[in-house]
């Protein structure tokens, strides 16, 4: 159906050309390059443990909010909270880091999880 547009929208390739007419595809490839956060298995394990700790803290924050809003029953809350606390303790030991420093370093906004 024609809505009065004289031409179809420009393609992605046309949009990536600069004013000089050169193509920026090469620079786009550079920005999509995978960056390794680790150089060995020990570093990789540490980053995975930190990711797990981050997930546990954020999940705890969401669980606390859900409980406050009465979206989770007391029994489900207790079960999930116990499991998260257990996971938290295991992850905290694995990375050997102060949790509040971790939360501040990664700018996590999770006051309810911190309280828990």
C-alpha positions as CSV (number, residue, x, y, z in Angstrom):
1,X,0.0,0.0,0.0
2,X,1.5,3.3,-1.0
3,X,1.2,6.0,1.6
4,X,2.6,8.8,-0.5
5,X,6.3,8.0,0.1
6,X,8.2,8.7,-3.1
7,X,10.9,6.1,-2.4
8,X,11.3,3.2,-0.1
9,X,13.4,3.8,3.1
10,X,17.2,3.7,2.6
11,X,18.9,0.4,3.3
12,X,21.2,-0.1,6.2
13,X,24.2,-0.2,3.9
14,X,23.2,3.3,2.5
15,X,22.9,4.7,6.0
16,X,26.4,3.5,7.0
17,X,28.1,5.6,4.3
18,X,29.8,8.8,5.3
19,X,29.6,12.1,3.6
20,X,32.7,11.2,1.5
21,X,30.9,8.1,0.2
22,X,33.1,5.6,2.0
23,X,31.6,2.7,3.8
24,X,31.9,2.2,7.6
25,X,31.4,-1.5,7.6
26,X,35.0,-2.1,8.7
27,X,34.6,0.1,11.8
28,X,31.3,-1.7,12.7
29,X,33.1,-5.0,12.6
30,X,35.7,-3.7,15.0
31,X,33.0,-2.6,17.5
32,X,31.4,-6.0,17.4
33,X,34.6,-7.8,18.3
34,X,34.5,-10.2,21.3
35,X,36.5,-9.0,24.3
36,X,37.9,-11.6,26.6
37,X,37.6,-10.7,30.3
38,X,39.9,-13.5,31.3
39,X,43.2,-15.1,30.3
40,X,43.0,-18.4,32.0
41,X,40.6,-20.8,33.7
42,X,41.1,-19.3,37.2
43,X,40.1,-15.8,35.9
44,X,37.2,-17.2,34.0
45,X,35.9,-19.0,37.1
46,X,36.2,-15.8,39.1
47,X,34.2,-13.8,36.6
48,X,31.5,-16.5,36.5
49,X,31.4,-16.5,40.3
50,X,31.0,-12.7,40.3
51,X,28.2,-13.0,37.7
52,X,26.5,-15.6,39.9
53,X,26.8,-13.3,43.0
54,X,25.4,-10.4,41.0
55,X,22.4,-12.5,39.9
56,X,21.7,-13.7,43.4
57,X,21.7,-10.2,44.8
58,X,19.5,-8.9,42.0
59,X,17.1,-11.8,42.4
60,X,16.9,-11.3,46.2
61,X,16.0,-7.6,45.5
62,X,13.2,-8.7,43.2
63,X,12.0,-11.3,45.6
64,X,11.8,-8.8,48.4
65,X,9.9,-6.4,46.2
66,X,7.5,-9.2,45.2
67,X,6.9,-10.1,48.9
68,X,6.3,-6.5,49.9
69,X,3.6,-6.3,47.1
70,X,2.1,-9.5,48.3
71,X,2.8,-11.2,45.0
72,X,4.5,-14.1,46.7
73,X,3.1,-16.3,49.4
74,X,4.9,-16.5,52.7
75,X,5.8,-20.1,52.2
76,X,7.2,-19.5,48.7
77,X,9.1,-16.5,50.0
78,X,10.7,-18.4,52.8
79,X,11.7,-21.3,50.5
80,X,13.2,-19.0,47.9
81,X,14.9,-16.7,50.4
82,X,16.6,-19.7,52.1
83,X,17.8,-21.0,48.8
84,X,19.1,-17.5,47.8
85,X,20.9,-17.0,51.1
86,X,22.6,-20.4,50.7
87,X,23.7,-19.5,47.1
88,X,24.9,-16.1,48.3
89,X,27.1,-17.6,51.0
90,X,28.6,-20.1,48.6
91,X,29.3,-17.4,46.0
92,X,30.7,-15.0,48.6
93,X,33.2,-17.6,49.8
94,X,34.2,-18.4,46.2
95,X,35.2,-14.9,45.2
96,X,36.4,-13.8,48.6
97,X,35.2,-10.2,48.3
98,X,33.4,-7.8,50.6
99,X,29.8,-7.8,49.4
100,X,29.1,-4.1,50.0
101,X,32.3,-3.2,48.0
102,X,31.0,-5.4,45.2
103,X,27.6,-3.8,45.3
104,X,29.1,-0.3,45.2
105,X,31.7,-1.1,42.6
106,X,29.0,-2.4,40.2
107,X,26.5,0.3,41.2
108,X,23.8,-2.1,42.1
109,X,20.7,-0.4,43.3
110,X,19.4,-3.1,45.7
111,X,18.7,-1.8,49.2
112,X,16.2,-4.5,50.1
113,X,18.7,-7.2,49.2
114,X,21.4,-5.5,51.2
115,X,19.1,-5.5,54.2
116,X,18.3,-9.2,53.8
